[in-house]
Amino acid sequence: MSAQDTRIQDTSAQDTRIQGIAWEELAERFGTPLYVYDGDLLTATAEGLRKALHPALEIFYSLKANPNVSVFAALRAGGARAEVSSLVELRTALAAGAPPEDIIFLGPGKSEAELAACLDAGVHAVVCESFDELDDIERLAAARGRRQRVLLRVNPALAISGSRLTMGGKPRQFGIDEERVLAAGDLTARYAHADVAGVHVYMGTRILDAEVVEKNTRYILDLADRVARATGIRLDTVDIGGGLGVPYFDGERELDPVDVGDRINPLLDAFAAAHPGTRLIMESGRFLAGRAGVYVIRVRYAKESMGERFAIADGGTHHHMAAVGIGSFVKRNFPAALLSERDAGPPEPWNVTGPLCTPNDSVLKQAPLPPLRPGDLVGILNSGAYGPSASPGLFLSHGFPAEVLVSGGRAHLVRSRDEPDDLLRPQRLIAPAEPPTEFLESGRHP
Ligand SMILES: Cc1ncc(COP(=O)(O)O)c(C=O)c1O
């Protein structure tokens, strides 16, 4: 078992402490519901992935998985660079100290303000998703009298099965279809300021099979060569996507970065030898952040309904939408554990629900947990990616929870909890117009 695997065990089920700090202490200090991230594990995961993969392959963290500035800073300490998709993510990456040459910007509907910010910051590359966007980059770069490196995002003709959500091989808003790119003709002279000099492909997410990563990588590296031959562009940078997963549900197994390395490193070696100087990029969000986060909720009430046990907690799916069930009709449970320090008792099936007025607010369904009672802390594990920022936190006006990063045995608040005033402040009360008197008199309302 590698050092990294050992650390993964550290935060797993039934552990009542994180880096020596009791969960109960964190809950009391910061309140619940609460997201807690293991900063040391974030850094170790980024380092471990980098070390397992070819030295020429740079790991870019997809901030969409968890955009907290301190989460990214912990990953950066492990050597991760930044892949961003909005103005705020760009500013977050810069605030955490990422140099512009270690930032790429992608997304299918970039605004002019976003493109302008990329140009002004001097990011390594804008990943361009349509020919119209390329025209926009050309115009904005020309207005600034400079050139901006652009990677063409290609929507591959092939979808490789094994990803829980495939992006390629389908009509998609992402990227430009492979056949259109290959038929685009010479792109070298067409743009004076948009410096098209690379290829980006993202095949899908939640991949837990190293063989699928290998097939994707083989396809993408070959496609990059075909695009370069067909369009004449340089390959300054090739981004092979990623989509490495973490196990959430029963029967899913850890993806071992060493297995991934064993399979893709020879491909990268051959490509790097044939293309000296080309930057090779892998993007990763979930794999880097997923295992390092725990959603901590406190049971408010425990009761039975028609033969099933319910623990109603202070946090729910408005902070953890993924727990509802990602793309599946059958509810499957994230790994979970009782975090309170007490004699637990034998597991029995529990439904853990949140405070929302919808039956969909089901965090765990018939999950094997010790007998729960009010005041207990329950942790939803492997929850560091696509948590609050990918959840409807404003539903029922609860707002977003506090977020804490534990690093070197010390806990730091890295996002404060939304307070009622935070939610009410942006709203404006408009006095309703007076109804016309004839309606009032007649009793009819408009
Ligand atoms: C283009 C692109 N890159 C990176 C990511 C991050 O994926 P993951 O969190 O699976 O690593 C996504 C997620 O949807 C994506 O669409």
The ligand as an ORCA input file, in Angstrom:
! r2SCAN-3c Opt
* xyz 0 1
  C     -13.640     20.190    -19.850
  C     -13.602     19.682    -18.459
  N     -12.413     19.597    -17.848
  C     -12.315     19.120    -16.569
  C     -13.443     18.744    -15.869
  C     -13.274     18.215    -14.475
  O     -13.623     16.886    -14.462
  P     -13.336     15.940    -13.229
  O     -13.840     16.624    -12.019
  O     -14.083     14.693    -13.546
  O     -11.849     15.732    -13.169
  C     -14.699     18.821    -16.472
  C     -15.911     18.413    -15.743
  O     -16.993     18.348    -16.208
  C     -14.784     19.308    -17.794
  O     -15.958     19.424    -18.421
*
